[in-house]
């Protein structure tokens, strides 16, 4: 893989920061269910939020899927300020040059119980289907093809399929962090 450890560390830090109190914690209707199958298997549930920079000079929109009980985070983002309309969107490969503003890109960071990052996955393709899109809520499903690595054995590549559902509320305090994390994600390999 062409990702530097510094890029991976920066991305993980941004994800942790973006998971601050955005009003989508346990007990909230905002949630996600994510299943990972392939070379590794993970079953994840938790909170979901979204945000945008609303800055034409530095665009970014992201949906953050947070599993705080496991210290695990997934982000689906694009370099486009617009909240996506209802529809089906292609997912791009993170390491394929300049990002396409019409596509989503994704990353999943899975940590160990002691909060040590263990697995990192990046999309190579797939789809995001948005079934509801309002100023306060974005809902949908995703089917992602991804590659990744075990940080304890970075020379052995992993291939997985990530599927799930999300019902994300607008993050009142973290839209810029969501969008910043998206920009880091889609430009990580450039």
TIKOL-149651 format. One record per residue (C-alpha): x, y, z. Coordinates in nm, 4 decimals. Each point is the difference from the previous one (the first is absolute). Layout:
BEGIN
<rec px="X" py="Y" pz="Z"/>
...
REM end
This chain:
BEGIN
<rec px="0.0000" py="0.0000" pz="0.0000"/>
<rec px="0.1181" py="0.3548" pz="-0.0643"/>
<rec px="-0.1134" py="0.1552" pz="0.3303"/>
<rec px="0.2639" py="0.1400" pz="0.2336"/>
<rec px="-0.0233" py="-0.0673" pz="0.3722"/>
<rec px="-0.0077" py="0.3788" pz="0.0574"/>
<rec px="-0.3059" py="0.0331" pz="-0.2250"/>
<rec px="-0.1701" py="-0.2889" pz="0.1795"/>
<rec px="0.0794" py="0.1514" pz="0.3407"/>
<rec px="-0.1288" py="0.3436" pz="-0.1076"/>
<rec px="-0.3177" py="-0.1528" pz="-0.1380"/>
<rec px="-0.0618" py="-0.1967" pz="0.3203"/>
<rec px="0.0548" py="0.3147" pz="0.2090"/>
<rec px="-0.2502" py="0.1961" pz="-0.2083"/>
<rec px="-0.2542" py="-0.2770" pz="0.0358"/>
<rec px="0.0412" py="-0.0047" pz="0.3765"/>
<rec px="-0.0449" py="0.3773" pz="0.0140"/>
<rec px="-0.3052" py="-0.0130" pz="-0.2240"/>
<rec px="-0.1679" py="-0.2401" pz="0.2387"/>
<rec px="-0.0502" py="0.2641" pz="0.2667"/>
<rec px="-0.3421" py="0.0573" pz="0.1527"/>
<rec px="-0.2096" py="0.0627" pz="-0.3100"/>
<rec px="-0.3323" py="-0.1033" pz="0.1500"/>
<rec px="-0.0045" py="-0.3451" pz="-0.1563"/>
<rec px="0.1074" py="-0.2171" pz="0.2932"/>
<rec px="-0.1650" py="-0.3085" pz="0.1419"/>
<rec px="-0.3762" py="0.0285" pz="0.0329"/>
<rec px="-0.0261" py="0.2313" pz="-0.3001"/>
<rec px="-0.1908" py="-0.0978" pz="-0.3130"/>
<rec px="0.3134" py="0.0730" pz="-0.2060"/>
<rec px="0.1775" py="-0.3302" pz="-0.0530"/>
<rec px="0.1806" py="-0.2422" pz="-0.2295"/>
<rec px="0.0350" py="-0.3754" pz="-0.0419"/>
<rec px="0.3139" py="-0.1094" pz="-0.1862"/>
<rec px="0.1181" py="-0.3477" pz="-0.0996"/>
<rec px="0.3499" py="-0.0795" pz="-0.1265"/>
<rec px="0.0697" py="-0.3362" pz="-0.1655"/>
<rec px="0.2953" py="-0.1404" pz="-0.1917"/>
<rec px="0.3546" py="-0.0481" pz="0.1259"/>
<rec px="-0.1222" py="0.1392" pz="0.3365"/>
<rec px="-0.3471" py="0.0265" pz="0.1560"/>
<rec px="-0.1404" py="0.2831" pz="0.2141"/>
<rec px="-0.3589" py="0.0728" pz="0.1122"/>
<rec px="-0.0453" py="0.3631" pz="0.1031"/>
<rec px="-0.2850" py="0.2195" pz="0.1259"/>
<rec px="-0.0063" py="0.3520" pz="0.1370"/>
<rec px="-0.0755" py="0.3650" pz="-0.0665"/>
<rec px="-0.0077" py="0.1843" pz="-0.3342"/>
<rec px="0.0400" py="0.3686" pz="-0.0887"/>
<rec px="0.0723" py="0.2137" pz="-0.3059"/>
<rec px="0.1484" py="0.3381" pz="-0.0798"/>
<rec px="0.1273" py="0.2306" pz="-0.2735"/>
<rec px="0.2510" py="0.2851" pz="-0.0189"/>
<rec px="-0.2395" py="0.2181" pz="-0.2038"/>
<rec px="0.3144" py="0.1584" pz="-0.1438"/>
<rec px="0.0255" py="0.0092" pz="-0.3823"/>
<rec px="0.3780" py="0.0458" pz="0.0196"/>
<rec px="0.0486" py="-0.3085" pz="0.2178"/>
<rec px="-0.2981" py="-0.2328" pz="-0.0548"/>
<rec px="-0.0743" py="-0.3075" pz="0.2054"/>
<rec px="-0.2975" py="-0.2047" pz="0.1198"/>
<rec px="0.0214" py="-0.3083" pz="0.2234"/>
<rec px="-0.2117" py="-0.2562" pz="0.1794"/>
<rec px="0.1700" py="-0.1246" pz="0.3162"/>
<rec px="-0.0927" py="-0.3439" pz="0.1379"/>
<rec px="0.1261" py="-0.0354" pz="0.3555"/>
<rec px="0.0175" py="-0.3138" pz="0.2162"/>
<rec px="0.1260" py="0.1582" pz="0.3239"/>
<rec px="-0.0177" py="-0.3186" pz="0.2079"/>
<rec px="0.2685" py="-0.1473" pz="-0.2263"/>
<rec px="0.1871" py="0.3184" pz="-0.0968"/>
<rec px="-0.0851" py="-0.0680" pz="-0.3631"/>
<rec px="-0.0849" py="0.2632" pz="-0.2606"/>
<rec px="-0.1067" py="0.0013" pz="-0.3632"/>
<rec px="-0.0320" py="0.2996" pz="-0.2244"/>
<rec px="-0.1762" py="0.0314" pz="-0.3358"/>
<rec px="0.0903" py="0.3294" pz="-0.1594"/>
<rec px="0.0338" py="0.2000" pz="-0.3168"/>
<rec px="0.1670" py="0.3222" pz="-0.1115"/>
<rec px="-0.3289" py="0.1771" pz="-0.0620"/>
<rec px="-0.1803" py="0.2281" pz="0.2487"/>
<rec px="-0.3469" py="-0.1043" pz="-0.1080"/>
<rec px="-0.2025" py="-0.2322" pz="0.2180"/>
<rec px="-0.0733" py="-0.2914" pz="-0.2347"/>
<rec px="-0.3511" py="-0.0291" pz="-0.1395"/>
<rec px="-0.1925" py="-0.3272" pz="0.0096"/>
<rec px="0.1673" py="-0.2321" pz="-0.2491"/>
<rec px="0.2802" py="-0.2480" pz="-0.0570"/>
<rec px="0.3628" py="0.1187" pz="-0.0049"/>
<rec px="0.3117" py="-0.1783" pz="-0.1181"/>
<rec px="0.2858" py="-0.0504" pz="0.2443"/>
<rec px="0.3513" py="0.0714" pz="-0.1205"/>
<rec px="0.3359" py="-0.1545" pz="0.0790"/>
<rec px="0.1860" py="0.2088" pz="0.2555"/>
<rec px="0.3386" py="-0.0392" pz="-0.1710"/>
<rec px="-0.1000" py="0.0868" pz="-0.3582"/>
<rec px="0.1136" py="0.3609" pz="-0.0435"/>
<rec px="-0.2168" py="0.3106" pz="0.0345"/>
<rec px="-0.3387" py="-0.0726" pz="0.1567"/>
<rec px="-0.3175" py="0.0309" pz="-0.2076"/>
<rec px="-0.2483" py="0.2409" pz="0.1720"/>
<rec px="-0.2910" py="-0.2217" pz="-0.1128"/>
<rec px="0.1374" py="-0.3103" pz="0.1769"/>
<rec px="0.0208" py="-0.1055" pz="0.3613"/>
<rec px="0.3206" py="-0.1374" pz="0.1523"/>
<rec px="0.0294" py="-0.1962" pz="0.3209"/>
<rec px="0.2260" py="-0.1182" pz="0.2771"/>
<rec px="-0.0495" py="-0.2211" pz="0.3046"/>
<rec px="0.2334" py="-0.0042" pz="0.3013"/>
<rec px="-0.0483" py="-0.2897" pz="0.2444"/>
<rec px="0.1774" py="0.0173" pz="0.3372"/>
<rec px="0.0868" py="-0.2526" pz="0.2666"/>
<rec px="-0.1623" py="0.0085" pz="0.3470"/>
<rec px="0.2966" py="0.2046" pz="0.1297"/>
<rec px="-0.0782" py="0.2640" pz="-0.2694"/>
<rec px="0.3026" py="-0.0963" pz="-0.2136"/>
<rec px="-0.0816" py="0.0258" pz="-0.3736"/>
<rec px="0.0049" py="-0.3542" pz="-0.1398"/>
<rec px="-0.1553" py="-0.0024" pz="-0.3488"/>
<rec px="-0.0368" py="0.2707" pz="-0.2655"/>
<rec px="-0.2126" py="-0.0447" pz="-0.3127"/>
<rec px="-0.0443" py="0.2275" pz="-0.3049"/>
<rec px="-0.2619" py="-0.0233" pz="-0.2723"/>
<rec px="0.0754" py="-0.1264" pz="-0.3488"/>
<rec px="-0.3590" py="0.0186" pz="-0.1276"/>
<rec px="-0.3653" py="-0.0571" pz="0.0796"/>
<rec px="-0.3115" py="0.2114" pz="0.0517"/>
<rec px="-0.1642" py="0.2271" pz="0.2553"/>
<rec px="-0.3797" py="0.0186" pz="-0.0285"/>
<rec px="-0.1591" py="0.3045" pz="0.1651"/>
<rec px="-0.3664" py="-0.0703" pz="0.0812"/>
<rec px="-0.0745" py="0.3188" pz="0.1987"/>
<rec px="0.1735" py="0.3368" pz="-0.0133"/>
<rec px="-0.1095" py="0.3056" pz="0.1999"/>
<rec px="0.1889" py="0.2846" pz="0.1674"/>
<rec px="-0.0180" py="-0.1914" pz="0.3291"/>
<rec px="0.0237" py="-0.3644" pz="-0.1099"/>
<rec px="0.1645" py="-0.2227" pz="-0.2631"/>
<rec px="-0.0913" py="-0.3711" pz="-0.0185"/>
<rec px="0.1044" py="-0.2819" pz="-0.2270"/>
<rec px="0.1985" py="-0.3153" pz="-0.0658"/>
<rec px="0.3470" py="-0.0822" pz="-0.1277"/>
<rec px="0.1778" py="-0.2891" pz="-0.1694"/>
<rec px="0.3750" py="0.0555" pz="-0.0155"/>
<rec px="0.2935" py="-0.1949" pz="-0.1336"/>
<rec px="0.3124" py="0.0799" pz="0.2011"/>
<rec px="0.3628" py="-0.0884" pz="0.0521"/>
<rec px="0.1886" py="0.0418" pz="0.3206"/>
<rec px="0.2678" py="-0.1098" pz="0.2341"/>
<rec px="0.0585" py="-0.1320" pz="0.3472"/>
<rec px="0.2327" py="0.2534" pz="0.1652"/>
<rec px="0.1704" py="-0.2905" pz="0.1784"/>
<rec px="0.0781" py="-0.1572" pz="-0.3400"/>
<rec px="-0.0012" py="0.2842" pz="-0.2566"/>
<rec px="0.1582" py="-0.2114" pz="-0.2758"/>
<rec px="-0.3074" py="-0.2259" pz="-0.0261"/>
<rec px="-0.2827" py="0.1714" pz="-0.1938"/>
<rec px="-0.3616" py="-0.0667" pz="0.0948"/>
<rec px="-0.3075" py="0.0003" pz="-0.2266"/>
<rec px="-0.3473" py="0.0502" pz="0.1485"/>
<rec px="-0.3605" py="0.0863" pz="-0.0885"/>
<rec px="-0.1612" py="0.2617" pz="0.2283"/>
<rec px="-0.3797" py="0.0274" pz="0.0040"/>
<rec px="-0.2460" py="0.1806" pz="0.2200"/>
<rec px="-0.2637" py="0.2598" pz="0.0725"/>
<rec px="0.0128" py="0.3477" pz="0.1537"/>
<rec px="-0.2345" py="0.2638" pz="0.1360"/>
<rec px="0.2198" py="0.3060" pz="0.0588"/>
<rec px="-0.0922" py="0.3257" pz="0.1737"/>
<rec px="0.1709" py="0.3273" pz="-0.0826"/>
<rec px="0.2969" py="0.0541" pz="0.2299"/>
<rec px="-0.0543" py="0.3433" pz="0.1575"/>
<rec px="0.3553" py="0.0419" pz="0.1289"/>
<rec px="0.2216" py="-0.1934" pz="-0.2387"/>
<rec px="-0.0796" py="0.0644" pz="-0.3684"/>
<rec px="0.3440" py="0.1402" pz="-0.0761"/>
<rec px="0.1679" py="-0.2991" pz="0.1633"/>
<rec px="-0.2166" py="-0.2381" pz="-0.2028"/>
<rec px="0.0958" py="0.1750" pz="-0.3196"/>
<rec px="0.3685" py="0.0249" pz="0.0951"/>
<rec px="0.0085" py="-0.3730" pz="0.0670"/>
<rec px="-0.1572" py="-0.0559" pz="-0.3418"/>
<rec px="0.2642" py="0.2092" pz="-0.1740"/>
<rec px="0.2784" py="-0.1906" pz="0.1773"/>
<rec px="-0.1649" py="-0.3285" pz="-0.0960"/>
<rec px="-0.0415" py="0.0642" pz="-0.3716"/>
<rec px="0.3433" py="0.1578" pz="-0.0357"/>
<rec px="0.1878" py="-0.2448" pz="0.2239"/>
<rec px="0.1791" py="-0.1728" pz="-0.2842"/>
<rec px="0.0681" py="0.3051" pz="-0.2175"/>
REM end
